[in-house]
């Protein structure tokens, strides 16, 4: 078992390209554009409708591949049209399907997304087969977990499965990145296995009880999360960039301000890019700047997966 200082050094001193294992969800996104997001009990008329592949896990796996990383993906789909389309789409992205299983009883996950004129979104997810990704599936993927050096997780699969995967990864000495979305309370036992936690402002507030609306309040929340056991905390602040706190580095990393069209996959792009940069041996500050650049491109485009940029698009 690593002590805190040893574990911190794993991430920021990588000197070779590493394989990344993404464990998470795959959904089909049903997206409606509207002039604004409705309030409770309100019906508004929307505009364009699109149905596109999504899911935080799948999006992050695609981001890793498009940005030049090596990835394996652990997920569960339904035995239905959406599942078959998802598998075909992942194959087109050169993501292996050897750890993607099919549930014969539950449908593939779907997400209902509304995007307003400012590019902000509101999302409701019906998890379907994602909710059936279990510890048994993680055990089945042990060869991939053992060969990878970076494990990327989110919260659209059962929390028990996330905890189990993170605990195994920590025992194997892996770098664990957790994107704590969708937001929910997390036990300290999970946070203590996380190398890098990447909440946005809403998620950081839910985890700490601190309203995060500025770099100063982000710092307070990051200190709290560090005290609960997270080795490195990166709180994303939209156009303000991100706040990094790990006991040694305590600073805001500026972003790349752009005119946002759709923020749906911005966090997924950020996390996938962060993993790629760390896998290539970049230090944590440089990796965050690389992730900012990738996310800043994604928000200028509509859609989730369709907005994720390719490495050749990033002047970095």
C-alpha positions, 0 to 999 in steps of 0.5 A: 500500500502506498503512503500519500506522498508516494501515491501522488508521485505516480501520476505526475512523473510518468515517463512512458505511454500507458494504457487507459481502462475506462469503466462506465456507461454507454447510452443513446442520447436523445437531444432537443434544442430549446430556447431555454431549459424548462422549469418544473411543471413547464412545457416549452416548444423545442426545435431540432431533435437528434439521436446520437451515441453517448454515455459518460463512459463511452464518450470518455473512451472515444475521447481517449482514442481520438486524442491519441491514447490506447484504451479498453472499455468495460461496459454493459449494453442491452440486447436491442437496436441501441446496443447493436448500434453502439457496438458498431459505432465503437468499432468504428472508433477502434475501441475493442469490444472484448469487455463490453457485455450484453444483458438479455433482460435490460435495455440499453441506456438512454439519456434525454437531453435539452440544450438551450440557446447558451449551450447549457443542458439538462440531462435525465438518464435511464440507465438500463443495462448500465445499472447491471454492470457488476463486480463480476464484470470487473473481475472478468476485465481483470486482464485489462485492469492489470495491464492498464496504468490509468483507470477512468471511472464515472457514476452512471454505473452502480456505485458499488461497482465503482467502489470495487473497481477503484479499490482493486485499481488502488491495490494494483497501484494504478492511477484512478481518475474519478469523474463524480458525475452524475453528482451524488454523495460519496463515501470517504472509503471511495475518495481515499482510493482516488488519485484524481477527482474531477468534479465540476462546481455543482458536484463539488458543492454536493460533495462538500456542502461548500457553494463553489462559485469562484476560484476562492470557494473552489479552493475551499472545496478542494481542501475539504476533498483533499482532507477526506482522502483524495490525492489530487483534486481538480475542480472544473470552473467552466470558462474560469478554467480549473482549480488544482489542489494536491498539497503541493500545487495550489492554483487555478489553471486558466481555460480557453474561453470560447463561445459555447454552443453545447456543453454536453460532452465537455466534462467527458472530453476533459477527463479523456484528454486528462488521462491521455496527457498523463499517459504520455508523461505530461505533468499534472498542470500541463495535462490540465491545460491540454484537457482544457484545450480539448474541452474548449473545442468540444463546447463549440460543437453540437452533440455529445460524441460528435463534438469530441475533437481529434488530436490533429485539431489541438494546437498544443 
